[in-house]
Amino acid sequence: MSKPILCLDFDGVCHSYTSGWKGAEVIPDDAVAGLFEFLEQAAPHFEIQVFSSRSLQPGGMKAMQVWFEQQRSKWLAEGGQGGEKYTISFPTEKPAAFVSIDDRAITFTGQWPEVDFLRNFQPWHKARPPSANSKGAGRS
C-alpha cells in the first residue's frame, strides 16, 4: 500500500528564503528551523514531494536536490538525529497530494475570503504579528 503524498513548497517552507529570489539555480539561505526534524517524523507516514516554481526552470530541480543534501549534512553535523535516510522526490507537475504545506496559500473553508484580505496577504516570514483585533481568514 502506498503512502499518501505530502507536498511541500520549497521557498519559504523548506528554504528560509531570507535573501529572496536570486534565480532558479541560486539558493543562498539555510533551511527553515525544524525542517529536518519534521521530515524525520513525516517520512514514515508520507511520500514527501517538493514542488516549486523552480521545478520547471532550467537547473532549478537539481539546485533543490543539492541544497537538500547539503542542508541535511549540515544538520547532521550540528547534532541532528537522523534515522535511516528517506526519499524526497521532486515532481515536474503539482502532485495530487493528500495535503500540501505552502507559505503562500490559504485553506479554502467553503467561504470565499474578502479580496482586501487577499490583496494584503503576507507569507509568515514577512507578516506582521497579528493584532488583538485582527480578523481571521478575511471574514467579517
Secondary structure, 3 states (H helix, E strand, C coil): CCCCEEEECCECCCECCCCCCCCCCCCCCCECCCHHHHHHHHCCCCEEEECCCCCCCCCHHHHHHHHHHHHHHHHHHCCCCCCCCCCEECCCCCCCCCEEECCCCCCCCCCCCCHHHHHCCCCCCCCCCCCCCCCCCCCC
